[in-house]
Amino acid sequence: MSFAAEIRDLTYKFPHNDEPALKNIELELEWNTRTLIVGSNGAGKSTLLKLLSGKNLCLTGHIRVNGLDPFSPHSMQQNQVDECQITTYLGTEWCHMNIINRDIGVQELLDSIGFQSFRARGEALIDILDVDVRWRMHRLSDGQKRRVQLTMGLLRPWRLLLLDEVTVDLDVLARSRLLAFLRHETTVRRCSIVYATHIFDGLADWPDKVVHIRQGRIVRQLSYATDVKFDPAAPVQSVTTPTSSTNTVTLGYAKSLHPLAVNWLSNDESQQ
Ligand SMILES: Nc1ncnc2c1ncn2[C@@H]1O[C@H](COP(=O)(O)OP(=O)(O)OP(=O)(O)O)[C@@H](O)[C@H]1O
């Protein structure tokens, strides 16, 4: 069976750091799936995503993305020539790219990265992220800059999208539409998404798989369809612990203001 991504027995150590950032990782990501990576600060989420993207070289273990070693020249070549690149990694460093603070128009910026070749997709993203192509980058709020960046980053289709908490400054409506777009992508073409985040609002039924990383180790993997149950009778915010015989967790309904915020922002938009 071919996987979108496959990791076997991966241990990764940064130079000058005695403690491995990742230990004995085993992970299979199927095509047309969305995986959520959950873990505390320093758990190893970004390191895992960077290895999958080919940004860091791993000398032990085995990593394949779309059947290829993400660090190999062959994989990088394919990323450049195919209409669909193998991986797109949108992470913290990408958020700090210099161009986003320059006095440059949004349309000009989008054209410089091939907007005309992906016009229909670009227009859909502009719509979803509510971007105005007449904006000038140096006059935007942080959240508006992030919307332009996401339009740029998602313009070219990918096989594996690696999102390293890049939605943090989007308003709830933009984030909610973006999540719907990403879900749609994974249902209409051969691709998958891995999303590392600390914000779980609006994600309740988004992932197919939830992976918990603690101190560099994968400590639990849940299949959303079979292992995650919600029990309206259970106390709010309660969580059962899986046992040795079952991987199921049962959750009480959490109280959330997320639907209210989405509703208010949708109304705001219709009044503009
Ligand atoms: N460049 C580096 N050099 C040495 N150690 C590093 C480096 N980058 C990360 N680490 C270490 O690797 C471990 C995993 O870091 P990583 O950035 O993957 O965590 P994370 O789960 O993404 O955390 P966060 O939620 O804070 O973004 C941490 O212990 C960190 O100190």
The ligand as a Gaussian input file, in Angstrom:
#p B3LYP/6-31G(d) Opt

LIG

0 1
 N       17.819000      24.099000      16.355000
 C       17.764000      23.360000      17.458000
 N       18.893000      22.962000      18.079000
 C       18.853000      22.177000      19.175000
 N       17.698000      21.719000      19.736000
 C       16.543000      22.090000      19.161000
 C       16.509000      22.930000      18.001000
 N       15.215000      23.115000      17.647000
 C       14.469000      22.439000      18.558000
 N       15.271000      21.824000      19.466000
 C       14.819000      20.991000      20.578000
 O       14.049000      19.923000      20.054000
 C       12.901000      19.679000      20.868000
 C       11.651000      19.703000      20.009000
 O       11.459000      21.023000      19.513000
 P       10.277000      21.374000      18.520000
 O       10.562000      22.729000      17.975000
 O       10.099000      20.271000      17.548000
 O        9.033000      21.405000      19.526000
 P        7.507000      21.751000      19.238000
 O        6.692000      20.592000      19.708000
 O        7.310000      22.191000      17.853000
 O        7.272000      22.968000      20.238000
 P        6.375000      24.295000      20.143000
 O        4.967000      23.897000      20.494000
 O        6.974000      25.152000      21.194000
 O        6.517000      24.890000      18.778000
 C       12.927000      20.722000      21.990000
 O       13.416000      20.109000      23.146000
 C       13.894000      21.768000      21.499000
 O       14.619000      22.322000      22.564000

